């Protein structure tokens, strides 16, 4: 696993936490979602116009690439 930090500008908020992949459904209809409190907080702050950076680690697999 490698650590990559990319920051466009000085953020107003830096959130540290984990983001999880959620697989639901079954058979050929499997849905992929993302969740966890820290991820959602970063997302909503960004939607409100806050400059946010999210610091986490992800795996090296196709699902993590989608994150």
C-alpha positions as CSV (number, residue, x, y, z in Angstrom):
1,X,0.0,0.0,0.0
2,X,1.3,3.5,-0.8
3,X,0.4,6.8,0.7
4,X,-0.5,9.5,-1.8
5,X,-1.4,13.0,-0.7
6,X,-2.7,15.4,-3.3
7,X,-3.8,18.8,-2.2
8,X,-4.9,21.5,-4.7
9,X,-4.9,24.4,-2.3
10,X,-4.8,25.0,1.4
11,X,-7.9,23.3,2.7
12,X,-10.2,24.8,5.3
13,X,-10.9,21.2,6.7
14,X,-8.9,18.0,6.6
15,X,-10.8,14.9,7.5
16,X,-9.0,11.7,8.5
17,X,-10.9,8.4,8.4
18,X,-11.9,5.3,6.5
19,X,-14.3,5.0,3.6
20,X,-16.0,1.7,3.0
21,X,-17.4,0.0,-0.1
22,X,-20.9,-1.5,0.3
23,X,-22.0,-4.3,-2.0
24,X,-25.7,-5.0,-2.0
25,X,-28.0,-7.2,-4.1
26,X,-27.4,-10.6,-5.4
27,X,-27.0,-12.6,-8.6
28,X,-26.1,-10.5,-11.6
29,X,-27.6,-7.3,-10.0
30,X,-25.0,-6.2,-7.5
31,X,-24.9,-2.5,-6.5
32,X,-21.8,-0.7,-5.3
33,X,-22.1,2.1,-2.8
34,X,-19.8,4.1,-0.6
35,X,-20.2,5.1,3.0
36,X,-19.1,5.9,6.5
37,X,-19.5,9.0,8.6
38,X,-16.1,10.7,7.8
39,X,-16.6,10.2,4.1
40,X,-20.2,11.6,4.2
41,X,-19.0,14.6,6.3
42,X,-16.3,15.5,3.8
43,X,-18.8,15.1,0.9
44,X,-21.4,17.3,2.4
45,X,-18.9,20.0,3.5
46,X,-17.6,20.1,-0.1
47,X,-21.1,20.4,-1.5
48,X,-21.6,23.4,0.8
49,X,-18.5,25.0,-0.7
50,X,-16.0,24.2,2.0
51,X,-12.4,23.4,0.8
52,X,-12.0,19.8,2.1
53,X,-9.3,17.2,1.9
54,X,-9.9,13.6,2.8
55,X,-7.0,11.5,4.1
56,X,-7.4,7.8,4.0
57,X,-5.8,4.6,2.7
58,X,-7.3,2.3,0.1
59,X,-6.5,-1.1,-1.2
60,X,-5.1,-2.0,-4.6
61,X,-8.1,-3.7,-6.3
62,X,-10.8,-2.8,-8.8
63,X,-13.3,-1.8,-6.0
64,X,-10.9,0.5,-4.3
65,X,-10.1,2.1,-7.7
66,X,-13.8,3.2,-8.0
67,X,-13.5,4.9,-4.6
